[in-house]
Amino acid sequence: MKLARLVLVVLVTCGASRVVLVAQQSPPQQQDEFVPIDQLPPQDQLPAAPLLVAAYAFVVLALFVYVVSVARRLTSVQRELERLEADIKRGSSG
Amino acid sequence: MPKWFIPLAILCGLMCATAPILVAQAPYESTMGLVQKVFYVHLPSAWMFLLAAIVCGIASVRYLFGGDSRQDRLAWAAAELAVLFGVVTLVTGPLWARKAWGVWWQWDVRLTASLMGWMVAVAYLLLRKYGGPGSDKLAAGLALFGMANVPFVYISVNYWRTIHPTTNVVPTLPTSFGVPLWFSAAAFLLLFVLLLRLRMRLEEQRARIDALYLSMDT
């Protein structure tokens, strides 16, 4: 029990000191004027190429998936239609 | 399939192969740079999304008041294309906005209304698939709301404060930007017509199957 109490005290003390340390750190430098996006430092700039490639890749992929989906559904319906027509022909001749 | 389908498909394929070359040759827009080239697929897909919603709505009205099942098949095909071109618009837009606006999404009126229109098209398809008997008429009613949303999406940017560009951008485009845009739009329109016809063909075949099953029962 004493040990648990001791551990708890140590944890609380460590946590409190961490809070004090964070509070003592100087706040980040405030920006007080407008900076155009193309004049930002390189680490803050977002590369355009991955976004552009992602957009065009998505368009191609979405259209391709849709065309394949319609073609597959059409093939399956066509097969069922041919089977039905054959069944009806067989039924009427027999 | 009609006779015009194959020649139009070849033309569409050639246009889709040429469009990226025109887009690559288009100049960089001065403030947005490279990412502005998303414009050449985002805007045509948005137009096809709105066109699909209008076709679905008009066909639904004609089905509701005329009872022509061909109009119902057209509405169903157009609703599927509204979902397809809607998702392309709603994905390419944020990819462009992330760089141009600094955020993926804004709950402004144009974006929110577009999302609502897309959700109406999805609801239409879900209703047709899982709604059971009578869902065709219910879905046709829903399509009217989808169509009513279209002018709202289009003019919203002119009446509400938004960071989305207004409808004045396209008419005032310089030729160097306009040519790839209109070429890309023409390719998307051809693709829309071909996909609509292909999707209608699927519904026609399904209708034939239903008719055959009915004839076997009687």
Interface residues (C-beta under 8 A of the other chain):
Chain A: I37 D38 L46 A48 A49 L51 L52 A54 A55 Y56 F58 V59 A62 L63 Y66 V67 V70 R73 L74 V77 Q78 E80 L81 L84 E85 D87 I88 G91
Chain B: P20 T31 G33 L34 V35 K37 V38 V41 H42 S45 L84 V87 V88 V91 T92 L95 W96 R98 K99 G102 L191 L195 L198 R199 R201 L202 Q205 R206 R208 I209 L212 Y213 S215 M216
